[in-house]
Amino acid sequence: MMRACHPHLRGRGRIVNLGSAAGIRWDPSGTGAYAAAKEAVRVLTRTAACEWASDGIRVNAILPLANSSTMEEWFRLEPEAAQGYLATVPLGRLGDPETDIGPAVVFLCSDASRYITGHTLAADGGQALVR
């Protein structure tokens, strides 16, 4: 998708890829393949940021931890496991997609971040890097 969009983004393009903290944080639940795929997103982001900077395209990644219908279902079906997971989030809650994750993406697409490329921003209540 990035390659297909490249010609249309020349001069002022912004790309924000979605990764996961699973790529930078060990999880004993046997999610190695998922973690490898998510870490690949970060490598692709850094590589494209370097290769496309001269084309005026900035490329960053975000690691969101947000509430969703899937998370709500997990909390309902496995409340003890879900509460244990939530305990690993220093801010003590899941992010809201619109009010917590969205503004971080908007920032990475805005001129306020014009000197940022190849970066990974964890929007996860401190979970990925604090623990």
Sequence and secondary structure as in RCSB ss.txt:
>XXXX:A:sequence
MMRACHPHLRGRGRIVNLGSAAGIRWDPSGTGAYAAAKEAVRVLTRTAACEWASDGIRVNAILPLANSSTMEEWF
RLEPEAAQGYLATVPLGRLGDPETDIGPAVVFLCSDASRYITGHTLAADGGQALVR
>XXXX:A:secstr
 HHHHHHHHTTTEEEEEE  GGGTS  TTT HHHHHHHHHHHHHHHHHHHHHGGGTEEEEEEEE B  HHHHHHH
HH HHHHHHHHTT TTSS B IIIIIHHHHHHHHSGGGTT  S EEEESTTHHHH 
